[in-house]
Amino acid sequence: MTKHKKNKEEKYVLAYGFRRYSACKKLGWTTIPAFIQGEGDTQTKSLPISSIHIIDNTRLEKSDDAFTELMQSIKQHGLLQPIGVWPVDGLDEEEFIVKNLIENIHREGLSPFELSKACRTLKKIGLNSGEIAVRLSLPKSRIDSIVALTQSFPEETMRQASFQTNARSPKKGKIPVTVLNTISHISRADRGAVKKLIEVVKEKDWGMTEVKLVNELVGGGMSVEHAIDKKEDYVVVRTNLILKKKELDKAGLKVNSKYIRAVLKGKEPLKSELFY
């Protein structure tokens, strides 16, 4: 009896299981099985749902269909996998955010939007990209990339981003972060043009090949809108050229695609002494 009273008085914050917690709450459950983090055992305890609070959970994304299916499964079979909670006492904001992130990364993997939101929160409380990477055991390059994309694109776009390995065949309605990164580097593109390109990428399931071609056309002087319309008229051909560094320095030239493109278009004379 005493133990049950203590559970009712104890306050907890959700560590993982946001969807399960939300589904049980929607179903009208008053208690829920949970692992209490830090107790050193694997036994679940039945806790009052009213004693569990969400500070700023990183698991944000849930489709309506998937959530409905989860509710139906819980109603039919019960909660097969308990949620995890942390006792409120002694848990500061940074510690909770990091622990919450780590739990969710290891269990389901965060979407780019969820990770970007978490990184922004951690930066607000004083952590830099390197510290975030170490705490989350993720490559610093991924943290830097996500933070940069968050600064380049609105929340609506980041919600549509995906950490998928095959950027050539994107998931329907999702944009690989590698493709978004390429779009963010397209020069001379205003926000309206970028928004249109993103809509076309989603609608036509464009991958990296198509977006890189648009990027090349824009780099050659086309507007984004014109490059989108004329993409089918062009193909990118790449070749490796070996140039003599000493001769380049003497001519005051830099190794870049702008000079090579000008030579191929006949706008610059071919300096044969530059080539191997």
N, C-alpha and C positions, 0 to 999 in steps of 0.2 A: 504493500500500500504506500509506504514511504517513497519507494523508488518511482512509482507511477506519478506521485505528486511532484517529485523532482523534475521529471521529464516535462510535465505541464508547465512548470515555472521556468525551466531552462529555455534560452533563446538560441536559435541557430540561423546560420546563413547557408544558402544552397551552394554546394561545391560543384556538383554535376548532376545531370538528370533533369534539366530544365523542362524538356518536353514531357517526360513522365510525370513530373510534379504538376505541370499545368493540366495534363490530361486527367489525373486523379482529382484535382481540384474542381475541374469542370464536371466530373462525374458525381461530385457531391461527397467525396470521401472526407472524413473528419480526421483520420489518422493515416499514416503512410509508413511502410518499412524503409529504414534508412541505415546506412553505415555512418557512424560518427567518426570523422577523421581524427587521427591523433590518439585514439584509445588503444591502439596496438592489438586489436582483435578483429576477427572477420565475422562476428555475429551481428545480425541486424536487430534494430530496436524499432518498435512501433512508436512513432512520434506524432503528436498533434500537428496537423497541417498549419494551424494558426500560429504555431511556435516557430515556423520556418519562414525566413524572409529572403528576398532577393535584393542584394545591394546593387549590382550592375553585372548581371550574368553575361558571359561572352557568347553563349549559344543563343543566337537571335533568330536564325532562319528556320522557318518551318512552313511547308506548304500546307494548304487547307486539306488536301486529299490525304497526305501522309499523316496529318494530325488526327483526322477522323478515323483512319485505319488503326492508329495507335489506341485511340479511345475504345474502339470496338474490341480490339485484342485484349485490353486490360479488363473491360467489362466481362468478356467471356472467360478469360484464363487467369485473371488477377495480374498483379504486378510481378513479372518474372525476374526483373532485375532492379534491386533497390536503388534509391537515389543516394547521394552522398552529401553530408552536411558538415559544417564546422561550427563548434561552439562559438558564440559571439565573444565571450570573455577572452581577452588577451590576443585578439586577432585584429591587427591594424590594416589599414586600407591597402598598402602596397603588398603585404603578405597575402591578403585574401585574393587580390587580383591575379598575382603570379600563380598562386596555388590553383585558383579556378581555371586559369588558362592552361596550365600544365595538365590538369586532369582531363580537360576537354580535348586538348591536342592529342593526347595518348589514346583517348577512347574513340573519338569520331573524326578528328581532324577539323580544323576551323576553315570556313570559307574565307576568301580574301577580304570581304567586307568585315567579317567578325574579327579577323586578325588586325585589320587596319584600325578598327574601333578600339581594340584592346591596346594597340601600340600608342594611339593618341592619348589614351587614359594614362598609360605608364609614363609617357613623356611629360604629361602634366604634373605628375608627382615627382619628377626629377630624374628619371632614368634616360640615358642616351641610347642610341641604336645598338651600340656594342654591348651595353649592360643588359638591354632587353634580350638580345640574341643569346647571351650567356645564361640568363635566368630561364629562358624558354627552351634552351638546347636546340636552337634553330640557326641556320647560317645567317651571318650578318647581312649578306647580299640580299637574302629574302626580306629581311626587315627593312633594309634601305629601299628596296624596290617597292614594297607595299606602302611605305611612308610617302615616297615620291609620287606614286599613283594617286594616293589619297589627296595630295596637294594639287594634282592635275585635273582630277575628275570629281564631279559631285557625288554625293552619297547614292543617288539613284543609279548611277553607272557602276559604282563599286559593288552594289548589291547584285549586279548581273555578271560579275567577274567569277572566274573559276580557275582553281589550281589543277588543270588537267595537263597530262604529259603530251598528248597528241594535239598540238595546236593546229595541225593541218585539217583535222576533222573535228571541229568544235561541237560540244553538246548543244542541242537545240535550245535557243534562247539564252545561251551562256557565251561569254567572251573570255578566252584564255588570257591570263595576265600578261603573257608574252606578246599577244596581239595588242592589248591595251598599251603596253610599254612602247611598241613600235608606233602606234597612233600618237602617243604623247610626244614623240620626237619629230613628227611631221612639221616641217617649217612653214611659215607664212600661212598658218591656218587659224582662222578665228573660231570662236566657240560654236557659232552656228554651223560652220562647215564640219567641225569635229563631231558635233552631235549628229549631223546627217550621216557621216561616215560610219559612226557606231550603229545607227539604225539600219544602214545597208548591210553591215557585217552580220548583224543579228538576223535580218530578214532573209539574206541569201546564204547564210552559213559560211561566210568567207573565213578562211584561215590565214596563216602567216603569208603564204605565197601571194594572195590577192592584195593584202594590205601592204606588203613590201613593194609591189608593183605600183600601187597608188603613191606610195612614198617616193619612189624613184621619179615618177612623172611630175609630182609636185616639186621635187628637187630640180627638175629640168625646166621649170618655169610655168607649169600648168597650175590652175586653181584646183582645189580639192574637188569641187563640183564637176569640173571638166574632166579631171582624172578618173572620177567614178564612172562618168558616162562613156569615156573613151578607152576604158581599161581593156576591153576585148580586142582592140586594134593593135595592141602592143604585147611584146614578150621581152622579158629580161634575159640578156645573154651576158654571162660573166666569163672573164678570162684572167689569167694571172700574167702580169707583165713584170719583168725584172728591169729595174732602172738603176743607173749608176748614180750613187749618192753624191759623189764628188762633183759630177757634171751638173746635177740638180742644184747643189749649193752654189756652184759657179754662176749658173743662170738665174739664181735667186728664186727658184721655184720650190714648191712644196709638193710632197707626194699626196695628192688628193684626187678624188673623182672629178672635180670641176675642171681641172686642166686636161685630163684624159678625155673627158666628154667633149671639151672644146676642140681638141685635136681631131677626134673622130667626126665631128660635125664640120670640120674644115675651117673653123673660126680661129684656130691657132696653127701656126706652122709646125710640121713634124720635125722635131730636132732629133735627128737620127743618132747623134752622139750621146743622147741620154739613155738609149735603149741598149740592152745587152745583146 
